[in-house]
Amino acid sequence: MVVASVFNPYFVQLKILSIDYHFLPDLSTYFVQHALFISAIFNLLRVLVFPHSCFAFPFDLTNLFHLRYLEVERFDCPPESISKLQNLQTLIQHEQCGSYITVPGTIWLMKNLRHVYLGSPSYLPSPRISELEIGILPNLEELSGLCSFSCTNDVFKSIPNLKRLMVRVSCSKEDVMTKRLIDMSSLTKLEALKCFRNAWEAISIRRFSFPTSLKMLTLTGNYLFPWEEISTLALLPNLEKLKLKESPATGEVWRLSDDDKFQSLKLLIFSYLHFQHWEASSDSFPNLKRLVLKNCSFLREIPTDFGEIGTLESIELHYCGTGAEDCARKIEQEQEDMGNNSLKVYIHNSRGN
């Protein structure tokens, strides 16, 4: 009954279609197995969503010329014919049926792509289409899921207008991060960068060359950077948000020198960091607005000078030790005693309560 209804003139004009395998398993399977028929019937389709599925990518879906948005939950790697979707602007593949996604080289022919989200580590091939032609994606603004092996100068130069990037930093045999520089300096419009890592081999932050345009940086995972290398991020003149999560740094003390000044930083978030001492002054973060500490249970104190940061609006602590909590309360009380009631301290799940 449901399948037969596609002949209804209403469905022929359909432009948005979402197929949920849990609620309509037969219809979902039918669409995948008869993609050629479907692409002919729904040739005006603009949006197509396949949640909760794990099939080989239906080649004939690439005949949907007008498609702008394609979202799939679990398909195999996209075929080379995906480049036929010349109007596609958003491609989302939450994860692959295997462990990696290999993106076909023909993606460099899809000039209208703006947003690409790949849930599994993804290999993006060289943009060199032929000896005389190098592909370029002039409209791509967001790329998520790129494996560090594909972070090459050739790739970055072919996505010159990228604004948001998420990289999965692995340490496989094919991707020896400890010996190779990731130079992002050609991404002159990059504003937000997230890097995830799940290996335990130490690497140096000096292996990364960040663009000066960067405003938001998130480092998640076990990079094992020395804290003095984290301090070099102060050289990024436009950095406004810095998030360090799940032990990216190693060492008990983060000591900032007088020259280490995060001039533009407004938000600083630490989550699951294991350092014990933090030595800094108000001059280290002159424009900080929010300080958020989550599960930093080993941290014994917060620099008392932070109360002198005129822009600081809040300090938030989630499951931190009593030493850090006491310091936060002391900073708040000192500011209140001086008539400054704008600084607020929020302690969640306080061990002192």
TORVEXVEX-578210 format. One line per 10 residues: number of its first residue (from 1); their letters; for each residue x, y, z of C-alpha. Coordinates in steps of 0.05 Angstrom, whole numbers, plus 5000, padded with zeros to 4 digits. Each point is the difference from the previous one (the first is absolute). Example, Ala and Ser with C-alpha at 12.3 -4.5 7.8 and 13.67 -1.06 7.14 Angstrom:
// TORVEXVEX-578210
1 = AS = 5246 4910 5156  5027 5069 4987
// end
This chain:
// TORVEXVEX-578210
1 = MVVASVFNPY = 5000 5000 5000  5054 5050 5019  5044 4982 4941  4943 5003 4951  4982 5070 5025  5064 5029 4969  4961 5004 4935  4956 5053 5031  5013 5068 4966  5014 5030 5068
11 = FVQLKILSID = 5060 4954 5010  5026 5014 4930  5006 5073 5021  5032 4983 5067  5063 5039 5016  5015 4976 5071  5003 4926 5020  5022 4967 5065  4997 4924 5005  5003 4970 5070
21 = YHFLPDLSTY = 5021 4927 4999  4971 4987 5070  4930 5021 4982  4998 4980 4926  5053 4946 4990  4968 4972 4937  4996 5068 4968  5071 5017 5019  5026 4935 4970  4957 5011 4938
31 = FVQHALFISA = 5030 5069 4989  5070 4974 5003  4988 4939 4956  4961 5039 4948  5039 5065 5000  4996 5007 4924  4925 4997 5001  4997 5048 5059  5048 5050 4968  4955 5002 4939
41 = IFNLLRVLVF = 4936 5011 5041  5030 5050 5049  5042 5038 4950  4983 5067 5032  5024 4978 5069  5042 5053 5037  5009 4967 5068  5010 4926 5014  5012 4969 5069  5015 4926 5013
51 = PHSCFAFPFD = 5006 4990 5076  5014 4933 5033  5024 4963 4939  5060 4959 4979  5002 4985 4926  5045 5007 4941  4993 5071 4974  4945 4999 4947  5036 5021 4936  4937 5023 4966
61 = LTNLFHLRYL = 4984 5051 5053  5054 5041 4968  4950 5013 4944  4962 5047 5046  5029 5061 4966  4961 5051 5040  5021 4972 5068  5027 5053 5047  5004 4961 5065  5018 4926 5010
71 = EVERFDCPPE = 5004 4968 5069  5013 4927 5012  5011 4963 5065  5043 4940 4980  5018 4987 4928  5063 4974 4967  5048 5050 4969  4968 5047 4950  5010 4979 4927  5038 5041 4949
81 = SISKLQNLQT = 4934 5016 4966  4981 5044 5059  5031 5057 4960  4937 4997 4956  4965 5036 5058  5025 5067 4975  4949 5040 5041  5016 4965 5066  5017 5049 5055  4998 4956 5062
91 = LIQHEQCGSY = 5026 4929 5007  4993 4965 5067  5022 4928 5012  4997 4987 5075  5043 4938 4998  5022 4946 4952  4984 4926 5005  5075 4990 5007  5051 5040 5039  5022 5051 4947
101 = ITVPGTIWLM = 4968 5039 4945  5038 5007 4935  4973 5061 4963  5003 4993 4924  5046 5048 4963  4940 5023 4959  4977 5041 5060  5047 5054 4975  4952 5010 4942  4941 5019 5046
111 = KNLRHVYLGS = 5009 5075 4998  4936 5016 5040  5018 4960 5063  4996 5044 5062  4995 4951 5058  5031 4930 5004  4992 4959 5065  5032 4931 5002  4990 4962 5065  5058 4952 4991
121 = PSYLPSPRIS = 5073 5017 4987  5001 5018 4926  5054 4999 4948  4994 5057 4950  5043 4987 4938  5045 5049 4965  4962 5055 4963  5043 4988 4938  4950 4975 4949  5049 4996 4943
131 = ELEIGILPNL = 5070 5024 4982  4971 5067 4979  4940 5007 5047  4996 5008 5075  4931 4997 5032  4975 5054 5046  4938 5007 5044  4991 5076 5002  4935 4999 5040  5019 4949 5053
141 = EELSGLCSFS = 4993 5032 5069  4997 4940 5047  5037 4934 4998  4994 4950 5057  5033 4932 5009  5063 5010 4959  5056 4952 5022  5067 5033 5012  5031 4958 4945  4961 5043 4951
151 = CTNDVFKSIP = 5021 5066 5031  5048 5020 4944  5017 5066 4969  4968 4977 4934  4934 4985 5035  4998 5064 5041  5018 5044 4940  4940 4970 4964  4950 5021 5054  5021 5073 5007
161 = NLKRLMVRVS = 4935 5026 5031  4994 4948 5055  4975 5029 5066  4989 4938 5044  5043 4937 5002  4999 4938 5042  5061 4954 4996  5009 4930 5028  5073 4995 5019  5018 4926 4998
171 = CSKEDVMTKR = 5065 4964 5009  4994 4942 4951  5057 4972 4959  4976 5041 4941  4997 5064 5041  5061 5010 5043  4982 5067 5031  5063 5004 5041  5041 5010 4937  4956 5044 4955
181 = LIDMSSLTKL = 4980 5073 5002  4927 5019 4992  5004 5068 4968  4933 5036 5001  5027 5069 4986  4970 5000 4931  4930 4997 5031  4998 5075 5008  4925 5002 5014  4998 4943 5051
191 = EALKCFRNAW = 4964 5023 5064  4985 4935 5037  5044 4938 5007  4986 4936 5040  5053 4946 5006  4985 4931 5030  5052 4948 5017  4995 4931 5033  5072 4977 5000  5049 5004 5058
201 = EAISIRRFSF = 5065 5016 4963  5025 5069 5017  5004 5051 4944  5021 5073 4998  4952 5057 4990  5055 5028 4955  4978 4948 4949  4940 5045 4989  5003 5066 4963  4935 5035 5016
211 = PTSLKMLTLT = 4973 5058 4958  4998 5068 5035  4927 5007 4981  4980 4946 5051  4948 5023 5051  4979 4933 5031  5046 4941 5016  4981 4934 5033  5051 4947 5016  4971 4934 5024
221 = GNYLFPWEEI = 5039 4938 5017  5069 4976 5019  5049 5044 4963  5044 5004 5063  5024 5070 4983  5044 5031 5054  4965 5059 5032  5053 5048 4974  4979 4981 4930  4927 5016 5017
231 = STLALLPNLE = 5025 5069 5018  5023 5011 4928  4927 5004 4980  5002 5071 5028  5034 5018 4934  4933 4992 4964  4977 5073 4999  4926 4987 4987  4988 4940 5045  4937 5013 5040
241 = KLKLKESPAT = 4980 4930 5023  5047 4945 5024  4976 4932 5023  5047 4946 5026  4966 4934 5014  5020 4930 5023  5074 5009 5015  5030 5035 4940  5056 5026 5044  5047 4965 5048
251 = GEVWRLSDDD = 5034 5026 5062  4980 5023 5069  5011 5075 4991  4977 5050 4948  5045 5060 5009  4990 5060 4955  5056 5051 4993  4990 5075 4996  5004 4994 4924  4944 4948 4995
261 = KFQSLKLLIF = 4939 5043 4988  4935 4974 4969  4980 5069 4977  4933 4983 4967  4978 4939 5041  4930 5006 5028  4982 4928 5017  5046 4948 5031  4975 4930 5013  5039 4944 5034
271 = SYLHFQHWEA = 4970 4930 5004  5032 4939 5031  5069 5031 5007  5049 4972 5051  5044 5059 5017  5005 5022 5073  5028 5070 4999  4983 5060 4956  5047 5059 5003  4975 5061 4961
281 = SSDSFPNLKR = 4979 5072 5010  4942 5043 4978  5046 5026 4944  5002 4929 4970  4926 5004 4981  4983 5075 4997  4933 4991 4964  4975 4935 5029  4925 4998 5013  4986 4927 5020
291 = LVLKNCSFLR = 5043 4948 5034  4972 4929 5002  5034 4943 5036  4969 4930 4994  5026 4939 5037  5067 5031 5015  5002 4963 5066  5076 5007 5010  5002 5075 4992  5017 5031 5068
301 = EIPTDFGEIG = 4991 5074 4985  4976 5052 4950  5046 5061 4993  4974 5052 5049  5019 5055 4952  4942 4979 4955  4954 5043 5042  5036 5060 4970  4979 4983 4929  4951 5056 4987
311 = TLESIELHYC = 4962 4962 4946  4991 4935 5040  4926 4985 5010  4999 4929 5026  5040 4942 5027  4966 4932 4995  5025 4937 5035  4972 4930 4987  5025 4943 5043  5065 5034 5018
321 = GTGAEDCARK = 5041 4993 5064  4988 5039 5064  5063 5041 4989  4976 5029 4934  4930 5011 5029  5027 5037 5060  5043 5044 4954  4939 5017 4957  4959 5019 5060  5057 5042 5027
331 = IEQEQEDMGN = 5007 5038 4934  4925 5013 4999  5000 5025 5072  5059 5046 4990  4966 5032 4940  4935 5009 5039  5039 5033 5056  5027 5049 4949  4930 5015 4974  5005 4957 4938
341 = NSLKVYIHNS = 4937 4957 4996  5005 4984 4926  5045 4939 5009  4960 4937 5014  5026 4933 5024  4960 4937 4985  5020 4935 5034  4962 4938 4977  4999 4936 5039  5046 5031 5051
351 = RGN = 5035 4951 5046  4993 5052 5054  4924 4995 5000
// end
